[in-house]
Amino acid sequence: MIFAAILAGGIGSRMGGTDTPKQFLDLGGKPVIVHTIEKFVINENIDKIIVLTPKNFINHTNHLIEEYISNNDKIIVIEGGETRNDTLMNGVSYIKDNFGIDEDSIVITHDSVRPFVTHRIIEDNIEAAKRYGACDTVVPATDTIVESINGTTIESIPVRDYYYQGQTPQSFNIKKLFNLINSLTEEESNILTDACKIFTLKDEDVYLVEGEVTNIKITYPYDLKLANTILEDKHD
C-alpha cells in the first residue's frame, strides 16, 4: 500500500500574532491544511492519508475535511507528537498497527504547511521510494552558504554547487524506516531534525527528487502573503 502522512502537529509559534496553528490559517478562502490534503486526495495511487494534528485540533480537522473535501473516505486524522519525529513515529506506528506493512509499503511524509506541492513531485517521490527506499525533495541552493559555529564569525563558505535546500515530501519504504527508527540510540534520536537524517545516521542512501521553488513552507507572516500571491497567480 501507499500512504501519505501529513505532518500537522506543530503549533506555529513563529507565525506571530495568532493563537491558531499556521496550518489552520486562511489561504484563499480555505485553511492551508485543506489545500495540502487536497493534493494527495486526488492522487489515485495513494491508498490512505494519515493527518497528524495536535490532540485538541483533531475534531476541528475532521470538521474541515467534511466541509471542504468531498472524496474523504481515505483520510484518517490522528494525534501527532510533541516533536516532528514523534509525529512521524505516531504515523508510522498507526500504519503498522492498523494496516500492516510489507516489503513494498511506501509512506510519503509531507509538511501540512506546504500547500503547493505538485502532482509531479508526489509521483516522483512514489517512484523513488519504490526504487531506492528513501528520497528527499530538494531544490539547488541559490544563495551562498555560510557556516558559522559560534554565530559571530565565519568558519567556512562551502561550494554552493554541492548544496541543496530540503523541502518535503520525504518518502520511504515503511518497513525500512520503521526498522531504522527502532535502531536509533537515545543520543541519535535527540539530534534528529527530519526523517532523512535517520537514514544518513545509519549510512543509508537517500536519493534526491527535484522540487519546485513554489513548494514553499508557510512559517512566517510573510510566507502567508507570498502564498496568497502564488494562489492568485495560479487562478489567473
C-alpha positions as CSV (number, residue, x, y, z in Angstrom):
1,M,0.0,0.0,0.0
2,I,1.0,3.6,-0.5
3,F,0.3,6.0,2.4
4,A,0.6,9.8,2.8
5,A,1.4,11.2,6.3
6,I,0.5,14.9,6.5
7,L,2.5,16.3,9.4
8,A,0.4,18.9,11.1
9,G,1.4,18.5,14.7
10,G,3.1,21.9,15.2
11,I,1.6,25.0,16.8
12,G,3.2,27.6,14.5
13,S,4.9,29.7,17.2
14,R,6.9,31.7,14.6
15,M,3.8,32.9,12.8
16,G,3.2,35.6,15.5
17,G,0.0,37.5,16.3
18,T,-2.3,34.5,16.3
19,D,-3.1,31.6,18.6
20,T,-4.2,29.5,15.7
21,P,-1.6,27.0,14.4
22,K,-0.4,28.1,10.9
23,Q,-1.8,25.0,9.2
24,F,-5.3,26.2,10.1
25,L,-4.9,29.8,8.9
26,D,-6.9,31.0,5.9
27,L,-5.4,30.8,2.4
28,G,-7.6,32.0,-0.4
29,G,-10.8,31.1,1.4
30,K,-9.7,27.7,2.7
31,P,-7.4,26.6,5.6
32,V,-3.8,25.9,4.5
33,I,-4.1,22.3,5.6
34,V,-7.1,21.7,3.3
35,H,-5.1,22.9,0.3
36,T,-2.4,20.5,1.2
37,I,-4.6,17.4,1.8
38,E,-6.4,18.0,-1.5
39,K,-3.2,17.5,-3.4
40,F,-2.9,13.9,-2.0
41,V,-6.7,13.1,-2.2
42,I,-6.7,13.5,-6.0
43,N,-3.7,11.1,-6.4
44,E,-5.2,7.7,-7.3
45,N,-2.0,5.9,-6.3
46,I,-2.4,6.8,-2.6
47,D,-4.4,4.4,-0.6
48,K,-4.7,6.2,2.8
49,I,-3.9,9.7,4.0
50,I,-3.0,10.0,7.7
51,V,-3.3,13.5,9.0
52,L,-1.5,14.1,12.3
53,T,-2.6,17.1,14.3
54,P,-2.4,18.4,17.9
55,K,-4.8,16.4,20.1
56,N,-7.1,19.4,20.7
57,F,-7.4,20.0,16.9
58,I,-8.4,16.5,15.8
59,N,-12.2,17.3,15.8
60,H,-11.6,20.6,14.2
61,T,-9.5,19.0,11.4
62,N,-12.2,16.3,10.9
63,H,-14.9,19.1,10.5
64,L,-12.7,20.9,8.0
65,I,-12.3,17.8,5.9
66,E,-16.0,17.1,6.0
67,E,-16.7,20.7,4.9
68,Y,-14.2,21.2,2.1
69,I,-13.2,17.7,0.8
70,S,-15.9,15.6,-0.8
71,N,-13.9,12.4,-1.5
72,N,-12.6,12.0,2.0
73,D,-13.1,8.3,2.7
74,K,-9.3,7.6,2.6
75,I,-8.5,10.3,5.1
76,I,-7.8,9.5,8.8
77,V,-7.0,12.1,11.4
78,I,-4.9,11.1,14.5
79,E,-2.9,12.7,17.2
80,G,0.6,14.0,16.4
81,G,3.6,14.1,18.8
82,E,5.5,16.7,20.8
83,T,8.2,16.9,18.1
84,R,8.3,16.4,14.3
85,N,9.9,13.0,14.7
86,D,7.4,11.9,17.4
87,T,4.6,12.9,15.0
88,L,6.3,10.8,12.2
89,M,6.6,7.8,14.5
90,N,3.0,8.1,15.6
91,G,2.0,7.9,11.9
92,V,4.3,5.0,11.1
93,S,3.1,3.1,14.2
94,Y,-0.5,3.7,13.3
95,I,0.0,2.4,9.8
96,K,1.8,-0.7,11.1
97,D,-0.8,-1.4,13.7
98,N,-3.9,-0.9,11.6
99,F,-2.9,-1.9,8.1
100,G,0.3,-3.9,8.5
101,I,3.4,-3.3,6.4
102,D,5.1,-5.4,3.8
103,E,8.3,-5.1,1.7
104,D,6.6,-2.8,-0.8
105,S,4.7,-0.4,1.6
106,I,5.5,3.3,1.0
107,V,4.9,6.4,3.1
108,I,5.0,9.9,1.7
109,T,5.6,12.3,4.5
110,H,4.7,16.0,3.9
111,D,4.5,19.2,5.8
112,S,0.9,20.4,6.2
113,V,2.1,23.9,5.5
114,R,3.5,23.2,2.0
115,P,0.2,23.6,0.1
116,F,1.7,24.0,-3.4
117,V,3.3,20.5,-3.7
118,T,2.7,19.3,-7.3
119,H,1.4,16.1,-8.7
120,R,4.8,15.6,-10.4
121,I,6.7,15.9,-7.1
122,I,4.4,13.4,-5.4
123,E,4.7,10.9,-8.3
124,D,8.5,11.3,-8.4
125,N,8.5,10.6,-4.7
126,I,6.5,7.4,-5.0
127,E,8.7,6.2,-7.8
128,A,12.0,7.0,-6.0
129,A,10.8,5.5,-2.7
130,K,9.8,2.3,-4.5
131,R,13.1,2.1,-6.4
132,Y,15.6,3.2,-3.7
133,G,13.8,3.0,-0.3
134,A,14.3,6.7,0.6
135,C,14.1,10.1,-1.1
136,D,14.1,13.7,-0.2
137,T,12.6,16.6,-2.3
138,V,15.2,19.4,-2.8
139,V,16.0,22.4,-4.9
140,P,19.5,23.7,-5.6
141,A,20.8,26.3,-3.1
142,T,20.7,29.7,-4.8
143,D,22.3,31.8,-2.1
144,T,25.9,31.5,-0.8
145,I,26.0,29.1,2.2
146,V,28.0,30.5,5.1
147,E,29.0,28.3,8.1
148,S,29.3,29.9,11.5
149,I,29.6,27.7,14.5
150,N,29.8,30.5,17.1
151,G,27.2,32.7,15.4
152,T,29.6,35.6,15.2
153,T,32.3,34.8,12.7
154,I,32.5,32.7,9.5
155,E,34.2,29.3,9.8
156,S,33.8,28.4,6.1
157,I,32.0,29.1,2.9
158,P,31.2,25.8,1.2
159,V,30.9,25.3,-2.6
160,R,27.3,26.2,-3.3
161,D,27.1,23.7,-6.2
162,Y,27.1,20.8,-3.8
163,Y,24.3,22.1,-1.6
164,Y,20.5,21.9,-1.8
165,Q,17.6,23.2,0.2
166,G,15.4,20.5,1.6
167,Q,11.6,20.5,1.1
168,T,9.0,17.9,1.5
169,P,7.8,15.3,0.6
170,Q,10.3,12.9,2.1
171,S,9.3,9.3,1.2
172,F,10.3,5.9,2.4
173,N,9.9,2.2,2.3
174,I,7.9,1.9,5.6
175,K,9.5,-1.3,6.8
176,K,13.0,0.1,6.3
177,L,12.1,3.4,8.0
178,F,10.4,1.6,11.0
179,N,13.4,-0.7,11.5
180,L,15.9,2.2,11.4
181,I,13.9,4.3,13.8
182,N,13.9,1.4,16.3
183,S,17.7,1.0,15.9
184,L,18.4,4.6,17.0
185,T,20.2,5.3,20.2
186,E,18.9,8.0,22.5
187,E,21.7,10.3,21.5
188,E,20.9,9.8,17.8
189,S,17.2,10.4,18.5
190,N,18.0,13.7,20.2
191,I,19.8,15.2,17.2
192,L,17.2,14.4,14.6
193,T,15.8,17.2,12.5
194,D,13.9,15.2,9.9
195,A,13.3,11.7,8.8
196,C,16.1,11.6,6.2
197,K,18.6,12.2,9.0
198,I,17.6,8.8,10.3
199,F,18.9,7.2,7.1
200,T,22.1,9.3,6.9
201,L,22.9,8.4,10.5
202,K,22.8,4.7,9.6
203,D,24.8,5.2,6.4
204,E,21.8,4.6,4.2
205,D,21.4,6.4,0.8
206,V,18.7,9.0,0.4
207,Y,18.0,9.9,-3.2
208,L,17.2,13.3,-4.5
209,V,13.8,14.3,-6.1
210,E,13.7,17.7,-7.8
211,G,11.4,20.1,-6.0
212,E,9.9,23.4,-7.1
213,V,10.7,26.9,-5.9
214,T,6.9,27.4,-5.4
215,N,6.7,24.5,-3.0
216,I,7.2,26.9,-0.1
217,K,6.7,26.2,3.6
218,I,4.4,28.7,5.4
219,T,6.3,29.6,8.6
220,Y,6.3,33.4,8.9
221,P,3.6,36.0,8.2
222,Y,5.4,37.0,5.0
223,D,5.2,33.4,3.8
224,L,1.4,33.5,4.1
225,K,1.3,36.7,2.0
226,L,3.5,35.1,-0.6
227,A,1.3,32.0,-0.6
228,N,-1.7,34.2,-1.4
229,T,0.1,35.8,-4.3
230,I,1.1,32.3,-5.7
231,L,-2.5,31.2,-5.3
232,E,-3.8,34.3,-7.1
233,D,-1.3,33.7,-10.0
234,K,-2.5,30.1,-10.3
235,H,-6.1,31.2,-10.6
236,D,-5.3,33.9,-13.2
